[in-house]
Amino acid sequence: MAMGTAFVWGVVTFLAEGFANYKLNEKLSKFFSSQKEFKQELYQVILATLTEYEEKYPVMSDGDKFPFYDSQAIINELLKYRLFGSAIDLDCLIEEFKKNDHIIIPSKSELETFLNLFYEHIQGNIKLRNLEIERGFKEEIFCISTKLNQLSSSFQNTLASMETSLKEEWKRQLEAYKEHIEKFRPRTALELLIKLETAIADSEFTVNEKFYSKLHYWKAGCYELLTQFPEARKEYIFSYKKDKANNNYKKKAAYAYYKSGKLEEAIRLAKELKEADDDSSVIYFILLFENKEGSLYDKIKILPEYVRKTNEFKFLILAYVRDHENGPAELREYLIREFEIEPIKQLTFDNFYTCVLHVDYANYVYIQNGLRFEFTKRTAKSPEWEIIYKETHKLVSGLKGSEVENIYQGAFFLYYLADYVVNDQNEQLLEAKRYLSPDNVNGAMMLANCLQFVGYEKEALEVLDFVKEKYEEVAYAKSFCFLKTGDIVHYNLAIKEFIERLDCITAFNFGRVLPVILKLFEHENGVCFDWDLCLTKTFEVEVHKEIVKVLQKIFILPDDADINVLYQLALKEEVSYELKGIIAYILILLGKMELAVSLYRGFIDKKICDRNLFYYIQALYYTKKDNRELLVLMKQWREESGRVDRFILSNEYVLRRKLEDWKECLSIMEILYADDPLNERVFSNYMVSLHENDAFDKIKELKTNLSSIRFTNVECVRDVTVILFQQNFQAEAVEFLWQYAMDRENRGLRLLFFELCNQCEKTVFECFEIVKPDSYVEIKYEDREENSIVYINPNKESDLQKALSGHSMGETVLVKIPACDCYLKVEIVCTMNKYLALYKEIQLDAMHPLETGSPIIALKADDVNDVKSIQDVFIRNFGPGEDQRKRLIKEHLAKYKAGELSFFMLAPLLFNDDFYRTYCVLTTPEYGLLLNPHIDELKEIDLAGKEFVLDFTSLFCLYSFYKSESFNYPHQFIIPKTVADFVKNKVVEIKYSPKQAGVVDICLDKVVPVMYPDNYKEQVLAMWEDMEQWMSVNCHVEIIEEKLDDLREFEEKNSEKHRFWLNYVMDYKYILNRPERILISDDALFYNDCIQDKGGISSQFYLKNNFDPNIVAKGLLRRNYIGVFFEKGFLIAEFVNKLSGKETVFSRCLDSLHYLLPDNAGRCIETLSLFLREIYIGGLVIPDLNREVIRIFVQVLKGCCDVKVFLAIERRLRNDFKLLGTKHDEILVNLMAATKILFPDTQGGGML
């Protein structure tokens, strides 16, 4: 378009708008209360059109191109509905689209479809339809059009003479202005506009005032981009004066007047705009100053919410606050509270300054507005920081390399800082340092904080030297940098300067002073603190000064009374949670764990994994109390903190391992192993955890890393070896252990190697036909008794090796002795690999254990071919010990039978915690397992809804009934992990034990071999595996965390020897604390002494309530249980079996009556009396009845010395036999005879 045409259409546009508005406004007033309401209706119709068209006819975006219906051009065209109705020129509209390379150009048919949809929505809106613009204004529009055509023709004629190079030059300058301004070159664009203005002024051509107005408006925009705001304000005012009808110019002028101090003129223009239904934020802002009464914030509060919420309004308030020395606090709070940014999609010249204001607003809220930096924490990533990063990224992308890059350095600074915060790009902090402005004090402090946090202490100090304000803040910040670099001298100076510059130690700054004092208690080398200087300062909070005083006393000489005063001061409300945390940590450093725990519990949030929770966990761990809570918090820290803290993880592992909670142990070790895979203890514990969780494949993978670690801890080597062996990696186990067992000082490992070699497949041993390099040779010197083993080193050959090389087993070679220049005969006994060589070496060392320190002692018989000679060796070396062991076993069993030892105490004493072996011994006829004589008194107990807990006695009993009687139980039982692991470990122990033909029973005078069946190991293993399987189906295993309190206290006072015993007791102490639980136990003393108030029943009581009582009673008696309850009928049936010679448990029945009699006399006497009455009158043929009855009395009453029992029996017999005539006297005579047998020496010849 020619320059003249541009002028014409500039004038035409203004004429058309003004001419048509007059008539249109008359029509609008009939349907709408204001032009604002009309705009809202029209906006809604446009939005509905855009949405519906996009849904029906979507156009896919292509790279940076977008559909026409997303462009500003189509929206501008639709907004002309107010003026032009439906008269839209499609060709002109398409040409408008082509001006923007990013718009996907539509076809005419697509445009027609779109516009028809728009007209349909217009017709659907009653108010807009009633305007009838096309008909109502057709005549006026025609007149306007005619006048415009005339005016255009006039201008064209006037300009015809200017179709010269001058006009083309102006056009070129305008195009160049547009190009420069879009590329953010405002300085160049401004020069072009000034040249254009000068050229027009120098020409004789008269330019329309409105064009000049537009020209100066453009100049104002350039000045604004160049931050030359006074010049920009002048240009905006000039632009308005040249075109006062333009409301946009008027708004800019109004704000320019306000900023220039001409408030009255600004308010006048704002009122004019408001009368014209303009609802721009700047109008509301300026009118806030119309009335000088009341605070600005109070006026803001009564503004419409949509005004207060707009970013434009908040930008104006931000400018006001900055103009007034950071403004009133309530306005600052308003800006921070209402901070919100609506991100722009793409940076353009039109939205550039809005983006600048976005960034400026973010800079104010997040950096400039009174930030308090915490030098021990990383600046937290947040959604707001992400928005800041995105906005600054757009701005920086547009500005980089442009003319205004240096002007907007604050945007670059904020961008690089946000990139660090959001994306962890540490190096971007160095870029931010390049763009730091001298007046950006808070920005410098924040940057220094970030730099020192990521290790750029030197750069942080350079930034802090740059700051010329907030000297106490700078000194404090420098102290952190000096401390991290180990410059203690400058650290002390910085701290002293920090405190010196404080006029008053406020509550906030005391939060900085106290951590400095903390360094003293942490014994940081060289750190000092001027207590006197600190105490000369005024304290905002008096209790803070008291804390400093008492800390000074404690630091000089710790005293429990002063420490307690410190604790009491920390409890005060004036002491913040942060300060309480520091004091609690000082209490930890002073060793006052319980005080620290008490203090922490008063303020910490246990759901947040922060510093306070970490130290609370640490203090709680050292108190050795509340371990269940401790485990919960440790697990929470492990799962939620995002940190690998070795203290918490390793100690949680120790506690979990005490509980044998292997699932959690594995979770812990997976974290630790990922963090430190070359740590030997971590590696071995990880392997143990994998093994306990049956993770075979992971162990297979893990063993490949063994060569990367050099082990120094014997226990770690042992654990790894045993697990490899048990996982059937025998060759790897032997290879791994060999390198450590080679050291003669590692006696335990040499013993383990010897034992493994005895158990593993002999394929690990190799013998060679001839002596070769890298092999071992067992040789026998002609003048020595013991053999020696020689390594044939391929890299260093001695005379002996030369002599041996190439020879075969059994050959004798001559070896030169250099010292005496003679030869010695050497016999080659065997050539072998390194494993067999070490095995033989350990055997040879065992011949001289005192000299070699061998853990194995070799016993040598006088004649290895003579059985008696071999037996003599065993009797001589083991006989006395075995005899002592057997006597102790008998003594312990006697105490058990006498009721002085419980079953669970017997197992550790007899067979090293082997409860099953103890159970098997007690269920033999020689001994018998004693039931609890009190338990059956609970027979009325309601078992419905109860959970049943098993101990070892009931577990073995119920399992045996499952096997023999095929009992399927209706309940799932509860067992502690101690019991479950006993069975599991038995399976492992038997599975990997060597297959033995038998054992020898050694006495003082003989050795008796006890031979096993050929498949003995397989049978025993099958039984234990079956029991383990039965437990997995019928039992729920519980880990008892509460017992850790008792265990940890016990470990300080007792040896590891009793740990299993304590575990067992503690399990049942706590497992029965759960509601609705009953223990099933056949261990009389365990029940009475340990859990008598918890509720319990015997195995018999449980079984007879679910199965046939007679089958249960007989099964228990067959298993030699003593104390079994039964009815008269059962006793009679067993007596009949005895008379007829059948299998019977009658004698065990009498033993049970004897055992139960002291505590259950009434029931036992009743059963016995009714049984005797039945055999007297039942018609049974009993040879020598009276003798049999006397024998029964004696078996039941032996050992009973309670006269009341005898009198009770006599009374019961008199009552039951009183109608039986002579049998009455006969039974009493028999009772008297029994007492004479039981008490032959008593006066009167008996108890009665």
Secondary structure, 3 states (H helix, E strand, C coil): CCHHHHHHHHHHHHHHHHHHHHHHHHHHHHHCCCHHHHHHHHHHHHHHHHHHHHHHCCCCCECCEEEHHHCHHHHHHHHCHHHHCCCCCHHHHHHHHHCCCCEECCCHHHHHHHHHHHHHHHHCCHHHHHHCHHHHCHHHHHHHHHHHHHHHHHHHHHHHCCCCHHHHHHHHHHHHHHHHHHCCCHHHHHHHHHHHHHHHHHCCCCCCHHHHHHHHHHHHHHHHHCCCHHHHHHHHHHHHHHCCCCHHHHHHHHHHHHHCCCHHHHHHHHHHHHHCCCCCHHHHHHHCCCCCCCCHHHHHHCCCHHHHCCHHHHHHHHHHHHHCCCCCHHHHHHHHHCCCCCCCCCCCHHHHHHHHHHHHHHHHHHHHCCCCCCCCCCCCCCHHHHHHHHHHHHHHHHHCCCCCCCCCHHHHHHHHHHHHHHHCCCCHHHHHHHCCCCCCHHHHHHHHHHHHHCCCHHHHHHHHHHCCCCHHHHHHHHHHHHHHHCCHHHHHHHHHHHHHCCCEECHHHHHHHHHHHHHHHCCCCCCCCCHHHHHHCEECCHHHHHHHHHHHHHHHCCCHHHHHHHHHHHCCCCCCHHHHHHHHHHHHHCCCHHHHHHHHHCCCCCCCCCHHHHHHHHHHHHHCCCHHHHHHHHHHHHHHCCCCCHHHHHHHHHHHHHHCCHHHHHHHHHHHHHHCCCCHHHHHHHHHHHHHCCCHHHHHHHHHHHHHCCCCCHHHHHHHHHHHHHCCCHHHHHHHHHHHHCCCCCHHHHHHHHHHHHHCCHHHCCECCECCCCCEEEEEECCCCCCEEEECCCCCCCHHHHHHCCCECCCEEEEEECCCCEEEEEEEEEEECHHHHHHHHHHHHHCCHHHHCCCCCCCCCCCCCCHHHHHHHHHHHHHHHHHHHHHHHHHHHHHHHCCCCCHHHHHHHHHCCCHHHHHHHHCCCCCCEECCCCHHHHCCCCCCCCEEEECHHHHHHHHHHHHHHCCCCCCCEEEEHHHHHHHHHHHHHHHCCCCCCEEEEECCCCEEEEECCCCHHHHHHHHHHHHHHHHHHHEEEECCHHHHHHHHHHHHHCCHHHHHHHHHHHHHHHHCCCCCEEEECCCHHHHHHHCCCCCEECHHHHHHCCCCHHHHHHHHHHCCEECCCCCHHHHHHHHHHHHCCCCCCHHHHHHHHHHHCCCCHHHHHHHHHHHHHHHHHCCCCCCCHHHHHHHHHHHHHCCCCCHHHHHHHHHHHHHHHCCCCHHHHHHHHHHHHHHHHHCCCCHHHCCC
